[in-house]
Amino acid sequence: MSSHPLQLKTVALSTATGLCNTTPSWVSLCNRGCRFPWEVKQKKKDYRNLSINCRGSAEEDSRRMSPYEVLGVDPSCSLADLKVAFRAKVKEFHPDVCKDVKVSDAMIRRVIKAYELLSETHQPEASVRENVDPFDEPECEALDIFVNEAVCVGTGCPNSCVEMAPHAFSFNSIYGTAQATSQGHGDNYRVQLAAGQCPRRCIHYVTPLQRLILEELLDSVLSSPFSSAEAAVLDSLIAKARFENNRYQKPKKKESKASSEFVDWF
């Protein structure tokens, strides 16, 4: 049985918060992690009829929540509303705030899963692939740029990516760190040079769906107070994306058969 997408996203969080005394393999963690049985009652996607559930106590098992209920938003909400709700829920159920570790872990899993599902409905340009984790199976070649601002040197960097490729990077006005301001430059030489010369190796090539999730987690990491647990989750997803993206192979195009027949011209 394949591992659930959300299980991979919280492995580092479980380790950082003391749920694991050692660092077991991804497979063993996923096998004993939460699963999210869900079903769609209609053929057409309608997340109002979709429920998310974490296996835990009897009280938790009896409560099935839709993604909208998990995030506390209305079905008519915008993408901006989803982002605000996602950040608020991550902070609400963070282990530093929610003292019950089991409840915190289960709810954070629910929140991330709910955000993934609902963000797809608000991203028409994104390819919707049910039950497929973009960090486990990239949807396309990794050409989008993501900067891990949590470890970026910022304006004092001797090999500034902003100076090297100002068309793709700029400094964050709040934190003073570098950020990707535009996409579509994955094969640009100056962008590749900036990524290669980064002293902290904080510039990464990712897919659009991977970038969407990484940016939301980064916003939560940079928000006060700083959480080492959330930073660990971010690092684990970046490592997973780098590994799987290096293995990605483009779908093979069908070669057209060359005709060996002659054509008579009249």
N, C-alpha and C positions, 0 to 999 in steps of 0.2 A: 504493500500500500504506500502510495507516495505521500510525502509529508505535506502538511497544510502550509500555504503561503505564509500565514501569520506566525506560525511556529518559528520560522527562521528569523523573524524580525525581532524576537524578544529573547533570544538565547543569551546575548550579551547582557541584557537587562537582568535576567535571572541570576547570572553569575555575579554581576556587580552588586546585586542587592543581598547576596548571601544565600540564595536559594540552592546553590550548588557549592559544595566544599572544594571540588576540583573542577577542572575544565574538561568535561567529557566530549565525545565526538558530536558533530551536528546530528548524526542519525540517531544516536541514543537519546539525545535531548528531545528530538522531535517525536520519538516513539513514546516517550512518557509525558509529553506535553499535552496542552489542551487541544481538543478538536472542536470544530464548529459545524455541527450538523445544521444544514439549512436547506430550504426547498422553496421553489417558486411555483405557486399554484397555477399561474397562467403561463402560456407560452410566451406571451409578450412580457418584457421585463417590467416589473412593477415592484419596486423595493418596499412598498408599503405592505406587501404580502410576504416579505422575506424576513426571516428571523435569525438571530445569532444567539448561540448559547455556548457557555463554557462549562465543561464538566468540573464540578467541584462539590460543594455541599448540596444537601437535598433541597435547600431553599433556593440555591442558584439554579439547579437543574429544573425546578418548577417554573422558573421565570424566563420566558423567551421574549427577546426584545428585537424590534426592527432596527435597522441602522439609524433611522430618524430618531427613535427613542434613545438609542445609545448616545448619540451626539446632542440630543435635546434640541433639535431643529425642526422646522416645519417642512413638509414635502415641497413647498413652493420656494424654498430658500435658494439663494444665489451661491455661486462658488466662493465668494468672499465670506458669506455667512458660514459656510462649511469650514473654511480655514480658521476663522475665529473660534468656532465651537470646538474644533479639533485641538487647538492649542490650549483652550481653557480646560478641556477634559483631561488632557495629558498632565497638566499641572494639578488638577483636582485629585487625580488618583496616583500621583507620583508617590513612591515609597517614603519620601521625606515628609509628605503631608498626610497620606493615608497610612496609619500605623499598622493596620492589618495587612501583612505582606501578601497573603493568599488572595485577598480581595483586590489589592492593588494590582498584582500581576494579571489576574483574570480580567479586570476591567480595562487595563491598558491594552490587552490583546483585543478585546471587543472594540475599543475606540479606534485602533489602527485599522482593523478589518472593516468597520463601518465606514471609515473615511475613504478607504480604498474603493469600496463598492459605490458609494455615492459620488465620489469625484469623477468616476468614469462616466456617469450620466451627465455631468457638467463639462465634459471634455469631448466634444464631438469629433475633434481631430485625432483623438487617441484611439488606438485599436483596442476594442473591448474583447478580452479573452477570459471567459469564465474559468475560475478556479486555477489560474496560471499565475504564479508569482514571477514578476519581471526580474527579480534577483536570482531566481532559479532557472528560468527560461527566458532570456532576453527576447523582446518582441522584434528587434531589428538590430542593425549594426550600431555600435555605441559611438555616436558623433556629437552628441550634446556635451556641453561643458558644465562641470560642477566644481565649485571652489569650496573646500572645507574651511570656512572662515574661522572655525574654532581653533585652528592651529596656524593660521596665516600670520606672517610677520607684519604685514600691513605697509604703511607708508615708508617705513624704514628698511624695507627689503632691498638688498644690494642688486638683486636681479628682478626688478619689478616687472610683473606681467603687464601692468597698466602702461608702462613706458614702452614695453616691447610690442604689445598689440592693443593699442587704445581703442580700436574698433570693436573689440570683444570684451575688454575688462575695464572696470572703473573702481574707484575707492568708495566703500560704504561710508556715507556721510555720518552715520551714527557710531560705528565701531572702528572706522579707519582701516578696515581690512579690504582686500581685493574681492570683487565679485564679478561673475559673468553677467554682462548686460545685454548680450545678444547671442543667438544661436545660429547654427548654420555655417560655422567656421571650423568644423572639426578637421578638415583636410587642409586648412590654411597653414602655410609654412611658419609664419610668425607666431601663431597660436601654439603650434607644436613645439616651437623653440622655447616659448615662454613656459610651457608645461614641463619641458625637459630640464630647464634651468632653475625651476622653483626649488629653493633650498629646503623647504618643508614638505615637498612632494604633496601639496594640497590641491593640485589641479587634476581633475579626473575626467575621463571620457565615459559617459553613461548614455543610456537610452532615454527617450522622453519620459516613459513611465517611471523609470528609476529616479530620474531627476525630480519629478513631481513629489515623490515621497521623501527623498533626501532633503529637498529644500524646506519642507514642512518640519521635519525633525530638526534641521539646523536652526530654524527660527525658534524652536522650543529650547534648544541647547543654549542659544545666545541670550535668551531672556533670563532675567534675574528671578530667583537665585540660580547660579550655575549648578548643574547636576552632572556629576561624573557618570552616573548610571545612564543617562540619556546620551552622553557623549560616547559611551561604550557601545550603545546600540547603533549609533551613527557610524562609528568606526567598523563595526562588524558588517553592516550593510555595504559599506564602501568596499571592504575586502571581498565580500561575496560577489558584488557587481564586477569588480576587476577580474576575478577568477573566471566567472561565467562568460563575461564579455570577450575574454581572450580565447575562449573555446567556441564562440559563436561562428557559425558558418552560414553564408548566404545560401538561400534556396537555389538549387541548381536549375538553370534555365534549360528548357528542352531544346536540343539542337535540331534545327530544321534539316531534313534529309535532302541532300543534293540530288537533283534529278540527273540520271545518266542517259536520258532520252534526248534525241536531237529534235530540233524544231525546224520544220520546213517553212521557208518564206516564199510566198507567192507574189 
